[in-house]
Amino acid sequence: QRTKNEIPVISKKRISKVEKTSKLQKINILFELERKIIEILLLYGHKEEQFEELVLKNDDNGNVLLEPVLVKSIVHKKIFLDLQQDEIEFTNDSFKILYKKIIQEFQENEKLVLDVFLNSMDIELSNQVTSILMSEDQYQLHDWLSKDILVKDKNEVVGQLVTETILSLRTYLINEKVKELQTETKKNNTDNSEILKEINDYYKLKSLLYEKLNRVI
């Protein structure tokens, strides 16, 4: 359940619906972020972790400040609520199906037994899951988390990995949406005030996301 003072999002604006691009780099970034979310759910979806949320507070002078608050949540619930908040949808068809199946499994059974889960899917999806699980050494930190951080076990930074991955996805999608809107203003010869206001709103949100992301890494 979100608190009323939590960082606001731009409601009813689906930041997931960005203009499709043929550039391989952009596709790869999105692919890797979506794949990472599936991997996290498969490996750590059942775990309860501590997450840092930034909430908006007013100081004595009326200035708006971001104050960190630590909350506990199950990993799959945290990911589901964060993606639902911004109405983010997976762009990769296989990941989209896997995400729905994984979340449904947790919601119905409160756990995910990999052998049973694999046997419940067709060969193609089962191979996808196997590939994701084998793609990364379980005992090696992801390079996103290796910056100036020394830990003994990847399990110690699951909450951090979840937060950074979701923030990276949200930031990427916002950047793409802003580019799309900027292109629209160049094509449109009429009044662009509404579009410019929307761009400004996204910039404000991106600024908050960057501040939170910098705290994580």
PyMOL CGO cylinders between C-alpha atoms (Angstrom):
from pymol import cmd
from pymol.cgo import CYLINDER

trace = [
    CYLINDER, 0.00, 0.00, 0.00, 1.47, 3.34, -1.07, 0.3, 1, 1, 1, 1, 1, 1,
    CYLINDER, 1.47, 3.34, -1.07, 1.61, 6.24, 1.39, 0.3, 1, 1, 1, 1, 1, 1,
    CYLINDER, 1.61, 6.24, 1.39, 0.15, 9.55, 0.33, 0.3, 1, 1, 1, 1, 1, 1,
    CYLINDER, 0.15, 9.55, 0.33, 3.53, 11.25, 0.76, 0.3, 1, 1, 1, 1, 1, 1,
    CYLINDER, 3.53, 11.25, 0.76, 5.49, 8.79, -1.37, 0.3, 1, 1, 1, 1, 1, 1,
    CYLINDER, 5.49, 8.79, -1.37, 7.23, 10.03, -4.51, 0.3, 1, 1, 1, 1, 1, 1,
    CYLINDER, 7.23, 10.03, -4.51, 4.45, 10.88, -6.97, 0.3, 1, 1, 1, 1, 1, 1,
    CYLINDER, 4.45, 10.88, -6.97, 4.19, 9.38, -10.40, 0.3, 1, 1, 1, 1, 1, 1,
    CYLINDER, 4.19, 9.38, -10.40, 2.50, 10.86, -13.42, 0.3, 1, 1, 1, 1, 1, 1,
    CYLINDER, 2.50, 10.86, -13.42, -0.78, 9.01, -13.23, 0.3, 1, 1, 1, 1, 1, 1,
    CYLINDER, -0.78, 9.01, -13.23, -2.56, 7.65, -16.28, 0.3, 1, 1, 1, 1, 1, 1,
    CYLINDER, -2.56, 7.65, -16.28, 0.47, 8.25, -18.47, 0.3, 1, 1, 1, 1, 1, 1,
    CYLINDER, 0.47, 8.25, -18.47, 1.78, 4.90, -19.58, 0.3, 1, 1, 1, 1, 1, 1,
    CYLINDER, 1.78, 4.90, -19.58, 5.50, 5.46, -19.75, 0.3, 1, 1, 1, 1, 1, 1,
    CYLINDER, 5.50, 5.46, -19.75, 5.85, 1.96, -21.14, 0.3, 1, 1, 1, 1, 1, 1,
    CYLINDER, 5.85, 1.96, -21.14, 4.32, 2.93, -24.47, 0.3, 1, 1, 1, 1, 1, 1,
    CYLINDER, 4.32, 2.93, -24.47, 7.37, 4.48, -26.03, 0.3, 1, 1, 1, 1, 1, 1,
    CYLINDER, 7.37, 4.48, -26.03, 7.96, 4.73, -29.73, 0.3, 1, 1, 1, 1, 1, 1,
    CYLINDER, 7.96, 4.73, -29.73, 9.48, 1.52, -31.11, 0.3, 1, 1, 1, 1, 1, 1,
    CYLINDER, 9.48, 1.52, -31.11, 13.03, 1.82, -32.34, 0.3, 1, 1, 1, 1, 1, 1,
    CYLINDER, 13.03, 1.82, -32.34, 15.16, -0.30, -34.62, 0.3, 1, 1, 1, 1, 1, 1,
    CYLINDER, 15.16, -0.30, -34.62, 18.38, 0.61, -32.84, 0.3, 1, 1, 1, 1, 1, 1,
    CYLINDER, 18.38, 0.61, -32.84, 19.87, -2.55, -31.37, 0.3, 1, 1, 1, 1, 1, 1,
    CYLINDER, 19.87, -2.55, -31.37, 21.39, -0.77, -28.37, 0.3, 1, 1, 1, 1, 1, 1,
    CYLINDER, 21.39, -0.77, -28.37, 18.03, 0.49, -27.11, 0.3, 1, 1, 1, 1, 1, 1,
    CYLINDER, 18.03, 0.49, -27.11, 16.43, -2.89, -27.65, 0.3, 1, 1, 1, 1, 1, 1,
    CYLINDER, 16.43, -2.89, -27.65, 19.26, -4.60, -25.77, 0.3, 1, 1, 1, 1, 1, 1,
    CYLINDER, 19.26, -4.60, -25.77, 19.00, -2.27, -22.79, 0.3, 1, 1, 1, 1, 1, 1,
    CYLINDER, 19.00, -2.27, -22.79, 15.30, -2.92, -22.41, 0.3, 1, 1, 1, 1, 1, 1,
    CYLINDER, 15.30, -2.92, -22.41, 15.75, -6.64, -23.04, 0.3, 1, 1, 1, 1, 1, 1,
    CYLINDER, 15.75, -6.64, -23.04, 18.42, -6.92, -20.34, 0.3, 1, 1, 1, 1, 1, 1,
    CYLINDER, 18.42, -6.92, -20.34, 16.39, -4.98, -17.78, 0.3, 1, 1, 1, 1, 1, 1,
    CYLINDER, 16.39, -4.98, -17.78, 13.28, -7.09, -18.38, 0.3, 1, 1, 1, 1, 1, 1,
    CYLINDER, 13.28, -7.09, -18.38, 15.35, -10.27, -18.27, 0.3, 1, 1, 1, 1, 1, 1,
    CYLINDER, 15.35, -10.27, -18.27, 16.93, -9.16, -14.99, 0.3, 1, 1, 1, 1, 1, 1,
    CYLINDER, 16.93, -9.16, -14.99, 13.48, -8.67, -13.43, 0.3, 1, 1, 1, 1, 1, 1,
    CYLINDER, 13.48, -8.67, -13.43, 12.47, -12.20, -14.43, 0.3, 1, 1, 1, 1, 1, 1,
    CYLINDER, 12.47, -12.20, -14.43, 15.74, -13.54, -13.01, 0.3, 1, 1, 1, 1, 1, 1,
    CYLINDER, 15.74, -13.54, -13.01, 15.21, -11.73, -9.71, 0.3, 1, 1, 1, 1, 1, 1,
    CYLINDER, 15.21, -11.73, -9.71, 11.67, -13.09, -9.42, 0.3, 1, 1, 1, 1, 1, 1,
    CYLINDER, 11.67, -13.09, -9.42, 12.81, -16.65, -10.13, 0.3, 1, 1, 1, 1, 1, 1,
    CYLINDER, 12.81, -16.65, -10.13, 15.69, -16.55, -7.66, 0.3, 1, 1, 1, 1, 1, 1,
    CYLINDER, 15.69, -16.55, -7.66, 14.50, -14.23, -4.91, 0.3, 1, 1, 1, 1, 1, 1,
    CYLINDER, 14.50, -14.23, -4.91, 10.76, -13.67, -5.42, 0.3, 1, 1, 1, 1, 1, 1,
    CYLINDER, 10.76, -13.67, -5.42, 9.95, -15.46, -2.16, 0.3, 1, 1, 1, 1, 1, 1,
    CYLINDER, 9.95, -15.46, -2.16, 12.40, -13.52, 0.02, 0.3, 1, 1, 1, 1, 1, 1,
    CYLINDER, 12.40, -13.52, 0.02, 11.47, -10.74, 2.41, 0.3, 1, 1, 1, 1, 1, 1,
    CYLINDER, 11.47, -10.74, 2.41, 13.85, -7.82, 1.99, 0.3, 1, 1, 1, 1, 1, 1,
    CYLINDER, 13.85, -7.82, 1.99, 14.33, -4.31, 3.30, 0.3, 1, 1, 1, 1, 1, 1,
    CYLINDER, 14.33, -4.31, 3.30, 13.87, -1.48, 0.82, 0.3, 1, 1, 1, 1, 1, 1,
    CYLINDER, 13.87, -1.48, 0.82, 14.56, 2.22, 1.09, 0.3, 1, 1, 1, 1, 1, 1,
    CYLINDER, 14.56, 2.22, 1.09, 11.65, 4.38, -0.01, 0.3, 1, 1, 1, 1, 1, 1,
    CYLINDER, 11.65, 4.38, -0.01, 12.00, 8.13, -0.42, 0.3, 1, 1, 1, 1, 1, 1,
    CYLINDER, 12.00, 8.13, -0.42, 8.98, 10.10, 0.75, 0.3, 1, 1, 1, 1, 1, 1,
    CYLINDER, 8.98, 10.10, 0.75, 8.27, 13.78, 0.30, 0.3, 1, 1, 1, 1, 1, 1,
    CYLINDER, 8.27, 13.78, 0.30, 8.46, 15.89, 3.45, 0.3, 1, 1, 1, 1, 1, 1,
    CYLINDER, 8.46, 15.89, 3.45, 8.17, 19.62, 4.09, 0.3, 1, 1, 1, 1, 1, 1,
    CYLINDER, 8.17, 19.62, 4.09, 10.76, 21.26, 6.34, 0.3, 1, 1, 1, 1, 1, 1,
    CYLINDER, 10.76, 21.26, 6.34, 10.08, 24.16, 8.70, 0.3, 1, 1, 1, 1, 1, 1,
    CYLINDER, 10.08, 24.16, 8.70, 10.55, 26.61, 5.83, 0.3, 1, 1, 1, 1, 1, 1,
    CYLINDER, 10.55, 26.61, 5.83, 8.10, 24.84, 3.57, 0.3, 1, 1, 1, 1, 1, 1,
    CYLINDER, 8.10, 24.84, 3.57, 10.78, 23.36, 1.34, 0.3, 1, 1, 1, 1, 1, 1,
    CYLINDER, 10.78, 23.36, 1.34, 10.12, 19.90, -0.09, 0.3, 1, 1, 1, 1, 1, 1,
    CYLINDER, 10.12, 19.90, -0.09, 12.68, 17.31, 0.96, 0.3, 1, 1, 1, 1, 1, 1,
    CYLINDER, 12.68, 17.31, 0.96, 13.18, 13.65, 0.18, 0.3, 1, 1, 1, 1, 1, 1,
    CYLINDER, 13.18, 13.65, 0.18, 13.37, 11.59, 3.36, 0.3, 1, 1, 1, 1, 1, 1,
    CYLINDER, 13.37, 11.59, 3.36, 14.45, 7.91, 3.30, 0.3, 1, 1, 1, 1, 1, 1,
    CYLINDER, 14.45, 7.91, 3.30, 12.18, 5.41, 5.01, 0.3, 1, 1, 1, 1, 1, 1,
    CYLINDER, 12.18, 5.41, 5.01, 13.04, 1.72, 5.35, 0.3, 1, 1, 1, 1, 1, 1,
    CYLINDER, 13.04, 1.72, 5.35, 10.23, -0.74, 4.66, 0.3, 1, 1, 1, 1, 1, 1,
    CYLINDER, 10.23, -0.74, 4.66, 10.07, -4.52, 4.50, 0.3, 1, 1, 1, 1, 1, 1,
    CYLINDER, 10.07, -4.52, 4.50, 8.37, -6.33, 1.64, 0.3, 1, 1, 1, 1, 1, 1,
    CYLINDER, 8.37, -6.33, 1.64, 8.36, -9.65, -0.17, 0.3, 1, 1, 1, 1, 1, 1,
    CYLINDER, 8.36, -9.65, -0.17, 10.39, -9.27, -3.37, 0.3, 1, 1, 1, 1, 1, 1,
    CYLINDER, 10.39, -9.27, -3.37, 7.66, -10.37, -5.78, 0.3, 1, 1, 1, 1, 1, 1,
    CYLINDER, 7.66, -10.37, -5.78, 5.14, -8.02, -4.14, 0.3, 1, 1, 1, 1, 1, 1,
    CYLINDER, 5.14, -8.02, -4.14, 7.59, -5.12, -4.29, 0.3, 1, 1, 1, 1, 1, 1,
    CYLINDER, 7.59, -5.12, -4.29, 8.25, -5.66, -8.00, 0.3, 1, 1, 1, 1, 1, 1,
    CYLINDER, 8.25, -5.66, -8.00, 4.56, -6.14, -8.81, 0.3, 1, 1, 1, 1, 1, 1,
    CYLINDER, 4.56, -6.14, -8.81, 3.51, -2.95, -7.02, 0.3, 1, 1, 1, 1, 1, 1,
    CYLINDER, 3.51, -2.95, -7.02, 6.33, -0.88, -8.54, 0.3, 1, 1, 1, 1, 1, 1,
    CYLINDER, 6.33, -0.88, -8.54, 5.54, -1.98, -12.09, 0.3, 1, 1, 1, 1, 1, 1,
    CYLINDER, 5.54, -1.98, -12.09, 1.81, -1.62, -11.52, 0.3, 1, 1, 1, 1, 1, 1,
    CYLINDER, 1.81, -1.62, -11.52, 2.27, 1.89, -10.14, 0.3, 1, 1, 1, 1, 1, 1,
    CYLINDER, 2.27, 1.89, -10.14, 3.61, 3.13, -13.48, 0.3, 1, 1, 1, 1, 1, 1,
    CYLINDER, 3.61, 3.13, -13.48, 1.56, 0.67, -15.53, 0.3, 1, 1, 1, 1, 1, 1,
    CYLINDER, 1.56, 0.67, -15.53, 4.79, -0.71, -16.97, 0.3, 1, 1, 1, 1, 1, 1,
    CYLINDER, 4.79, -0.71, -16.97, 4.38, -3.67, -19.28, 0.3, 1, 1, 1, 1, 1, 1,
    CYLINDER, 4.38, -3.67, -19.28, 7.06, -5.97, -20.65, 0.3, 1, 1, 1, 1, 1, 1,
    CYLINDER, 7.06, -5.97, -20.65, 7.87, -5.43, -24.30, 0.3, 1, 1, 1, 1, 1, 1,
    CYLINDER, 7.87, -5.43, -24.30, 9.36, -8.88, -24.87, 0.3, 1, 1, 1, 1, 1, 1,
    CYLINDER, 9.36, -8.88, -24.87, 6.52, -11.36, -25.46, 0.3, 1, 1, 1, 1, 1, 1,
    CYLINDER, 6.52, -11.36, -25.46, 8.21, -14.27, -23.68, 0.3, 1, 1, 1, 1, 1, 1,
    CYLINDER, 8.21, -14.27, -23.68, 9.11, -12.16, -20.66, 0.3, 1, 1, 1, 1, 1, 1,
    CYLINDER, 9.11, -12.16, -20.66, 5.56, -10.80, -20.56, 0.3, 1, 1, 1, 1, 1, 1,
    CYLINDER, 5.56, -10.80, -20.56, 4.14, -14.34, -20.37, 0.3, 1, 1, 1, 1, 1, 1,
    CYLINDER, 4.14, -14.34, -20.37, 6.73, -15.47, -17.84, 0.3, 1, 1, 1, 1, 1, 1,
    CYLINDER, 6.73, -15.47, -17.84, 6.12, -12.44, -15.62, 0.3, 1, 1, 1, 1, 1, 1,
    CYLINDER, 6.12, -12.44, -15.62, 2.39, -13.09, -15.49, 0.3, 1, 1, 1, 1, 1, 1,
    CYLINDER, 2.39, -13.09, -15.49, 2.92, -16.79, -14.77, 0.3, 1, 1, 1, 1, 1, 1,
    CYLINDER, 2.92, -16.79, -14.77, 5.45, -16.10, -12.01, 0.3, 1, 1, 1, 1, 1, 1,
    CYLINDER, 5.45, -16.10, -12.01, 3.29, -13.48, -10.29, 0.3, 1, 1, 1, 1, 1, 1,
    CYLINDER, 3.29, -13.48, -10.29, 0.23, -15.73, -10.56, 0.3, 1, 1, 1, 1, 1, 1,
    CYLINDER, 0.23, -15.73, -10.56, 2.19, -18.61, -9.02, 0.3, 1, 1, 1, 1, 1, 1,
    CYLINDER, 2.19, -18.61, -9.02, 3.26, -16.49, -6.06, 0.3, 1, 1, 1, 1, 1, 1,
    CYLINDER, 3.26, -16.49, -6.06, -0.21, -15.05, -5.56, 0.3, 1, 1, 1, 1, 1, 1,
    CYLINDER, -0.21, -15.05, -5.56, -1.86, -18.47, -5.60, 0.3, 1, 1, 1, 1, 1, 1,
    CYLINDER, -1.86, -18.47, -5.60, 0.73, -20.55, -3.74, 0.3, 1, 1, 1, 1, 1, 1,
    CYLINDER, 0.73, -20.55, -3.74, 2.94, -17.96, -2.00, 0.3, 1, 1, 1, 1, 1, 1,
    CYLINDER, 2.94, -17.96, -2.00, 5.98, -19.77, -3.37, 0.3, 1, 1, 1, 1, 1, 1,
    CYLINDER, 5.98, -19.77, -3.37, 7.55, -20.92, -6.61, 0.3, 1, 1, 1, 1, 1, 1,
    CYLINDER, 7.55, -20.92, -6.61, 8.92, -24.44, -6.91, 0.3, 1, 1, 1, 1, 1, 1,
    CYLINDER, 8.92, -24.44, -6.91, 11.17, -24.30, -9.96, 0.3, 1, 1, 1, 1, 1, 1,
    CYLINDER, 11.17, -24.30, -9.96, 10.81, -27.95, -11.01, 0.3, 1, 1, 1, 1, 1, 1,
    CYLINDER, 10.81, -27.95, -11.01, 7.04, -27.78, -10.83, 0.3, 1, 1, 1, 1, 1, 1,
    CYLINDER, 7.04, -27.78, -10.83, 6.99, -24.38, -12.51, 0.3, 1, 1, 1, 1, 1, 1,
    CYLINDER, 6.99, -24.38, -12.51, 9.18, -25.58, -15.38, 0.3, 1, 1, 1, 1, 1, 1,
    CYLINDER, 9.18, -25.58, -15.38, 7.02, -28.64, -15.95, 0.3, 1, 1, 1, 1, 1, 1,
    CYLINDER, 7.02, -28.64, -15.95, 3.89, -26.48, -16.16, 0.3, 1, 1, 1, 1, 1, 1,
    CYLINDER, 3.89, -26.48, -16.16, 5.16, -24.61, -19.23, 0.3, 1, 1, 1, 1, 1, 1,
    CYLINDER, 5.16, -24.61, -19.23, 5.77, -25.48, -22.85, 0.3, 1, 1, 1, 1, 1, 1,
    CYLINDER, 5.77, -25.48, -22.85, 9.29, -26.32, -24.01, 0.3, 1, 1, 1, 1, 1, 1,
    CYLINDER, 9.29, -26.32, -24.01, 10.04, -22.85, -25.37, 0.3, 1, 1, 1, 1, 1, 1,
    CYLINDER, 10.04, -22.85, -25.37, 9.20, -21.02, -22.15, 0.3, 1, 1, 1, 1, 1, 1,
    CYLINDER, 9.20, -21.02, -22.15, 10.87, -23.72, -20.07, 0.3, 1, 1, 1, 1, 1, 1,
    CYLINDER, 10.87, -23.72, -20.07, 14.06, -23.25, -22.06, 0.3, 1, 1, 1, 1, 1, 1,
    CYLINDER, 14.06, -23.25, -22.06, 13.81, -19.50, -21.55, 0.3, 1, 1, 1, 1, 1, 1,
    CYLINDER, 13.81, -19.50, -21.55, 13.68, -19.97, -17.79, 0.3, 1, 1, 1, 1, 1, 1,
    CYLINDER, 13.68, -19.97, -17.79, 16.59, -22.41, -17.84, 0.3, 1, 1, 1, 1, 1, 1,
    CYLINDER, 16.59, -22.41, -17.84, 18.62, -19.99, -19.93, 0.3, 1, 1, 1, 1, 1, 1,
    CYLINDER, 18.62, -19.99, -19.93, 17.93, -17.12, -17.54, 0.3, 1, 1, 1, 1, 1, 1,
    CYLINDER, 17.93, -17.12, -17.54, 18.90, -19.18, -14.51, 0.3, 1, 1, 1, 1, 1, 1,
    CYLINDER, 18.90, -19.18, -14.51, 22.12, -20.39, -16.13, 0.3, 1, 1, 1, 1, 1, 1,
    CYLINDER, 22.12, -20.39, -16.13, 23.11, -17.00, -17.55, 0.3, 1, 1, 1, 1, 1, 1,
    CYLINDER, 23.11, -17.00, -17.55, 24.71, -15.70, -14.38, 0.3, 1, 1, 1, 1, 1, 1,
    CYLINDER, 24.71, -15.70, -14.38, 26.87, -17.25, -11.72, 0.3, 1, 1, 1, 1, 1, 1,
    CYLINDER, 26.87, -17.25, -11.72, 24.79, -17.36, -8.53, 0.3, 1, 1, 1, 1, 1, 1,
    CYLINDER, 24.79, -17.36, -8.53, 27.79, -16.38, -6.41, 0.3, 1, 1, 1, 1, 1, 1,
    CYLINDER, 27.79, -16.38, -6.41, 29.03, -13.47, -8.48, 0.3, 1, 1, 1, 1, 1, 1,
    CYLINDER, 29.03, -13.47, -8.48, 27.72, -9.95, -8.01, 0.3, 1, 1, 1, 1, 1, 1,
    CYLINDER, 27.72, -9.95, -8.01, 26.06, -8.30, -10.95, 0.3, 1, 1, 1, 1, 1, 1,
    CYLINDER, 26.06, -8.30, -10.95, 28.31, -5.59, -12.36, 0.3, 1, 1, 1, 1, 1, 1,
    CYLINDER, 28.31, -5.59, -12.36, 25.68, -2.94, -11.49, 0.3, 1, 1, 1, 1, 1, 1,
    CYLINDER, 25.68, -2.94, -11.49, 26.31, -3.73, -7.84, 0.3, 1, 1, 1, 1, 1, 1,
    CYLINDER, 26.31, -3.73, -7.84, 30.07, -4.19, -7.96, 0.3, 1, 1, 1, 1, 1, 1,
    CYLINDER, 30.07, -4.19, -7.96, 30.86, -0.46, -7.83, 0.3, 1, 1, 1, 1, 1, 1,
    CYLINDER, 30.86, -0.46, -7.83, 32.69, 0.19, -4.56, 0.3, 1, 1, 1, 1, 1, 1,
    CYLINDER, 32.69, 0.19, -4.56, 30.59, -2.44, -2.79, 0.3, 1, 1, 1, 1, 1, 1,
    CYLINDER, 30.59, -2.44, -2.79, 32.18, -5.44, -1.09, 0.3, 1, 1, 1, 1, 1, 1,
    CYLINDER, 32.18, -5.44, -1.09, 29.86, -8.18, 0.09, 0.3, 1, 1, 1, 1, 1, 1,
    CYLINDER, 29.86, -8.18, 0.09, 30.30, -11.88, 0.76, 0.3, 1, 1, 1, 1, 1, 1,
    CYLINDER, 30.30, -11.88, 0.76, 27.05, -13.08, -0.71, 0.3, 1, 1, 1, 1, 1, 1,
    CYLINDER, 27.05, -13.08, -0.71, 24.75, -11.76, -3.43, 0.3, 1, 1, 1, 1, 1, 1,
    CYLINDER, 24.75, -11.76, -3.43, 21.79, -12.52, -1.17, 0.3, 1, 1, 1, 1, 1, 1,
    CYLINDER, 21.79, -12.52, -1.17, 22.93, -9.67, 1.05, 0.3, 1, 1, 1, 1, 1, 1,
    CYLINDER, 22.93, -9.67, 1.05, 22.11, -7.10, -1.63, 0.3, 1, 1, 1, 1, 1, 1,
    CYLINDER, 22.11, -7.10, -1.63, 18.89, -8.49, -3.11, 0.3, 1, 1, 1, 1, 1, 1,
    CYLINDER, 18.89, -8.49, -3.11, 16.90, -5.45, -1.99, 0.3, 1, 1, 1, 1, 1, 1,
    CYLINDER, 16.90, -5.45, -1.99, 19.46, -3.17, -3.58, 0.3, 1, 1, 1, 1, 1, 1,
    CYLINDER, 19.46, -3.17, -3.58, 19.44, -5.17, -6.81, 0.3, 1, 1, 1, 1, 1, 1,
    CYLINDER, 19.44, -5.17, -6.81, 15.63, -4.99, -7.01, 0.3, 1, 1, 1, 1, 1, 1,
    CYLINDER, 15.63, -4.99, -7.01, 15.55, -1.24, -6.37, 0.3, 1, 1, 1, 1, 1, 1,
    CYLINDER, 15.55, -1.24, -6.37, 18.30, -0.43, -8.85, 0.3, 1, 1, 1, 1, 1, 1,
    CYLINDER, 18.30, -0.43, -8.85, 16.79, -2.60, -11.60, 0.3, 1, 1, 1, 1, 1, 1,
    CYLINDER, 16.79, -2.60, -11.60, 13.31, -1.08, -11.26, 0.3, 1, 1, 1, 1, 1, 1,
    CYLINDER, 13.31, -1.08, -11.26, 14.69, 2.47, -11.08, 0.3, 1, 1, 1, 1, 1, 1,
    CYLINDER, 14.69, 2.47, -11.08, 16.86, 1.84, -14.15, 0.3, 1, 1, 1, 1, 1, 1,
    CYLINDER, 16.86, 1.84, -14.15, 13.85, 0.55, -16.07, 0.3, 1, 1, 1, 1, 1, 1,
    CYLINDER, 13.85, 0.55, -16.07, 11.67, 3.50, -15.07, 0.3, 1, 1, 1, 1, 1, 1,
    CYLINDER, 11.67, 3.50, -15.07, 14.41, 5.99, -15.95, 0.3, 1, 1, 1, 1, 1, 1,
    CYLINDER, 14.41, 5.99, -15.95, 15.04, 4.37, -19.32, 0.3, 1, 1, 1, 1, 1, 1,
    CYLINDER, 15.04, 4.37, -19.32, 11.35, 4.40, -20.24, 0.3, 1, 1, 1, 1, 1, 1,
    CYLINDER, 11.35, 4.40, -20.24, 10.96, 8.03, -19.17, 0.3, 1, 1, 1, 1, 1, 1,
    CYLINDER, 10.96, 8.03, -19.17, 13.96, 9.05, -21.27, 0.3, 1, 1, 1, 1, 1, 1,
    CYLINDER, 13.96, 9.05, -21.27, 12.46, 7.33, -24.29, 0.3, 1, 1, 1, 1, 1, 1,
    CYLINDER, 12.46, 7.33, -24.29, 9.08, 8.94, -23.69, 0.3, 1, 1, 1, 1, 1, 1,
    CYLINDER, 9.08, 8.94, -23.69, 10.64, 12.41, -23.43, 0.3, 1, 1, 1, 1, 1, 1,
    CYLINDER, 10.64, 12.41, -23.43, 12.48, 11.86, -26.73, 0.3, 1, 1, 1, 1, 1, 1,
    CYLINDER, 12.48, 11.86, -26.73, 9.22, 10.80, -28.34, 0.3, 1, 1, 1, 1, 1, 1,
    CYLINDER, 9.22, 10.80, -28.34, 7.41, 13.90, -27.08, 0.3, 1, 1, 1, 1, 1, 1,
    CYLINDER, 7.41, 13.90, -27.08, 10.23, 16.19, -28.18, 0.3, 1, 1, 1, 1, 1, 1,
    CYLINDER, 10.23, 16.19, -28.18, 10.02, 14.71, -31.68, 0.3, 1, 1, 1, 1, 1, 1,
    CYLINDER, 10.02, 14.71, -31.68, 6.27, 15.30, -31.62, 0.3, 1, 1, 1, 1, 1, 1,
    CYLINDER, 6.27, 15.30, -31.62, 6.72, 19.00, -30.85, 0.3, 1, 1, 1, 1, 1, 1,
    CYLINDER, 6.72, 19.00, -30.85, 9.01, 19.38, -33.87, 0.3, 1, 1, 1, 1, 1, 1,
    CYLINDER, 9.01, 19.38, -33.87, 6.42, 17.82, -36.15, 0.3, 1, 1, 1, 1, 1, 1,
    CYLINDER, 6.42, 17.82, -36.15, 3.52, 19.76, -34.68, 0.3, 1, 1, 1, 1, 1, 1,
    CYLINDER, 3.52, 19.76, -34.68, 3.08, 23.35, -35.86, 0.3, 1, 1, 1, 1, 1, 1,
    CYLINDER, 3.08, 23.35, -35.86, 0.19, 24.07, -33.50, 0.3, 1, 1, 1, 1, 1, 1,
    CYLINDER, 0.19, 24.07, -33.50, 0.22, 24.94, -29.80, 0.3, 1, 1, 1, 1, 1, 1,
    CYLINDER, 0.22, 24.94, -29.80, 2.60, 22.59, -27.98, 0.3, 1, 1, 1, 1, 1, 1,
    CYLINDER, 2.60, 22.59, -27.98, 1.96, 23.90, -24.49, 0.3, 1, 1, 1, 1, 1, 1,
    CYLINDER, 1.96, 23.90, -24.49, 0.32, 20.68, -23.26, 0.3, 1, 1, 1, 1, 1, 1,
    CYLINDER, 0.32, 20.68, -23.26, 3.12, 18.52, -24.64, 0.3, 1, 1, 1, 1, 1, 1,
    CYLINDER, 3.12, 18.52, -24.64, 5.75, 20.81, -23.13, 0.3, 1, 1, 1, 1, 1, 1,
    CYLINDER, 5.75, 20.81, -23.13, 4.00, 20.62, -19.77, 0.3, 1, 1, 1, 1, 1, 1,
    CYLINDER, 4.00, 20.62, -19.77, 4.03, 16.83, -20.01, 0.3, 1, 1, 1, 1, 1, 1,
    CYLINDER, 4.03, 16.83, -20.01, 7.75, 16.86, -20.84, 0.3, 1, 1, 1, 1, 1, 1,
    CYLINDER, 7.75, 16.86, -20.84, 8.38, 19.09, -17.84, 0.3, 1, 1, 1, 1, 1, 1,
    CYLINDER, 8.38, 19.09, -17.84, 6.46, 16.68, -15.60, 0.3, 1, 1, 1, 1, 1, 1,
    CYLINDER, 6.46, 16.68, -15.60, 8.60, 13.80, -16.84, 0.3, 1, 1, 1, 1, 1, 1,
    CYLINDER, 8.60, 13.80, -16.84, 11.78, 15.79, -16.19, 0.3, 1, 1, 1, 1, 1, 1,
    CYLINDER, 11.78, 15.79, -16.19, 10.67, 16.38, -12.60, 0.3, 1, 1, 1, 1, 1, 1,
    CYLINDER, 10.67, 16.38, -12.60, 9.98, 12.68, -12.14, 0.3, 1, 1, 1, 1, 1, 1,
    CYLINDER, 9.98, 12.68, -12.14, 13.29, 11.74, -13.75, 0.3, 1, 1, 1, 1, 1, 1,
    CYLINDER, 13.29, 11.74, -13.75, 15.11, 14.08, -11.38, 0.3, 1, 1, 1, 1, 1, 1,
    CYLINDER, 15.11, 14.08, -11.38, 13.54, 12.30, -8.41, 0.3, 1, 1, 1, 1, 1, 1,
    CYLINDER, 13.54, 12.30, -8.41, 14.43, 8.90, -9.86, 0.3, 1, 1, 1, 1, 1, 1,
    CYLINDER, 14.43, 8.90, -9.86, 18.05, 9.93, -10.43, 0.3, 1, 1, 1, 1, 1, 1,
    CYLINDER, 18.05, 9.93, -10.43, 18.32, 11.16, -6.87, 0.3, 1, 1, 1, 1, 1, 1,
    CYLINDER, 18.32, 11.16, -6.87, 16.95, 7.89, -5.57, 0.3, 1, 1, 1, 1, 1, 1,
    CYLINDER, 16.95, 7.89, -5.57, 19.14, 5.84, -7.94, 0.3, 1, 1, 1, 1, 1, 1,
    CYLINDER, 19.14, 5.84, -7.94, 22.26, 7.69, -6.80, 0.3, 1, 1, 1, 1, 1, 1,
    CYLINDER, 22.26, 7.69, -6.80, 21.42, 6.77, -3.23, 0.3, 1, 1, 1, 1, 1, 1,
    CYLINDER, 21.42, 6.77, -3.23, 21.23, 3.10, -4.20, 0.3, 1, 1, 1, 1, 1, 1,
    CYLINDER, 21.23, 3.10, -4.20, 24.49, 2.82, -6.15, 0.3, 1, 1, 1, 1, 1, 1,
]
cmd.load_cgo(trace, "trace")
